[in-house]
């Protein structure tokens, strides 16, 4: 399952040990590491700053770092928003983080854990189970926070589309019952709502398309690794490709049905 992770550690050296551990797990096919960013939380209420960032497996780097950038935009306040845009995430969402896929409690937990002077590795990852990463980073005093984002993004988009449709259905019903000036005012309001719905629909479609493009980039990056990997790792990468391909196909069909 695709996840965004924040792995909080006490020192910068520990953060780079975590990066090394994640790259090792990626190489052996235990996980798929798409991108990572090492950040530091400033003291005395300061924001987050980037120490290092890497989008693995070019030429899909910008898409693979999309969620990581969005996450940093959310956890870092005004400074974090600029940092997130700098690594492609916030900018990739058109400056709108409403459909980032991050639940409020996850963002809250991250900001609570990321204390002044602490460090963290923010990473986009595929993992089948949590044990490999948890075991690999435990020696570095790491606290691992995870969020599966893809399902949440779809639920957000689906909910907002339904709300728009329900509002128009309701005003149509009111217009059918109204007369005179009241009817004219409702008809004017309906036109305003239709314009709003059209604009919002295009916004939601653009976000859905960005998510679909990200899945395609992730699949391409895993395929590339599988071609270069040794037998055992190759088999694990190929298994991840199959799972992600099935998930992606189902979600793309759901988006098609939603916007039909």
Residue, then its C-alpha position, 0 to 999 in steps of 0.5 A: x500500500x502506498x503511504x506517506x511516512x514521517x520518521x522522527x529522530x533525535x539527530x541529523x546523523x540518525x536521519x541519514x542512517x534512516x535514509x540508508x536503511x530505507x534505501x537498503x530495504x528498497x534495494x532488496x525489494x522489501x519496500x518501494x521508496x519513491x522519494x524522501x526529504x530530510x527536514x529539521x524543525x527550527x528552535x523557538x517556534x521556527x519552521x521546517x527546513x530542508x537538509x536533503x531531498x531526493x526523488x528516486x527513479x527519474x524521469x518521474x521524480x516530480x510526481x513521485x515527490x508530490x505527496x511528500x511536498x504536500x505533507x511538508x506544506x501542511x506540517x510546517x506552517x507558512x514556512x513549510x508551505x514554501x518548502x513544500x512548493x520548493x520540492x514540488x508537492x504544494x506546487x503540484x497540487x496547484x497550491x491547494x492542499x485540501x485534497x492532499x490525502x492527509x487526515x487532520x489527526x495524522x498532521x497533528x500527531x506529526x507536528x506534536x512529535x516534530x519538536x524544535x531541534x528534532x529531525x525527520x525523514x518524510x518519505x513516499x513509500x509502498x509497503x506490504x507490512x510495517x515490520x521491515x521499516x519498524x525493525x530497520x529504523x528502531x536502532x536510531x531512536x525513530x518514531x514512525x508515523x504513517x498515513x495511507x493517502x490514496x483512499x482518503x483523496x478519493x473519499x474527499x473528491x467523492x464526498x465533495x462531488x456528491x455535495x455539489x450534486x445534492x445541493x443542485x437537486x435540492x434547489x431544483x426541488x425548491x424551484x418546482x414548488x416556488x412561484x413569482x419573485x421567490x422562484x426567480x431568485x431561486x433560479x438566479x441562485x441555481x445559475x450561480x450554483x451551476x457555475x460554481x459546480x462546473x469550476x469545482x468539478x474541473x478542480x476535482x478532475x484535475x486532482x484525480x488526474x494528478x493522482x492517476x499520473x502519480x500511480x503511473x509514475x510509481x508503476x514505471x519506477x518499480x518496473x525499472x527497479x525490477x528489470x535491474x534487480x537480482x532474482x529475489x528482489x525482482x520477484x518482490x518488485x514484480x509482486x508490488x507492481x501487480x498489486x499497485x496495478x490492480x489498485x490503480x485500475x480500480x481507482x481509475x474506473x471509480x474516478x471515471x464513473x464519478x465524473x461520467 
